[in-house]
Amino acid sequence: MDPTALLTLAFVGAVLGWLFWMHLASKRAVGRSVHHLREHFPAVDGKQPVLIYCYSPNCGPCRAMTPLMERLARETGRVHTFDITRDLETAQKMGIRATPTTLVIVAGEVRQVLIGAQPPHKLEALLETED
């Protein structure tokens, strides 16, 4: 097998492995208490869904998604933005490993973790859902 093909396969395997690891890490966060976020976002204890949008100012997908999240924050009051570069310790406690990451929180517990840019209709639907 030629070295270019071998390197390509190794790279693809590494990327797929990283994506699989990210998926497993996000699944482990579901059901986790967010008590450490109460000082930053008091609304996390409410019965209505709250979105915590974790981003980095240097992230390309984040720069595209941030205006949408800021609009939803203004319109609903249940979307909160969190720049992980300003508080890495809290980001680590939240289990943030990539940006953008959106946490769906209901009654003080993580219900869903969305990694990557999300379409507006999906985020709006999450805010309309009540458990």
Secondary structure, DSSP 8 states (H G I E B T S, - for coil): --HHHHHHHHHHHHHHHHHHHHHHHHHHHTT-B-GGGTTT-GGGGSSS-EEEEEE-TT-HHHHHHHHHHHHHHHHHS-EEEEEGGG-HHHHHHHT--SSSEEEEEETTEEEEEEES---HHHHHHHHH---
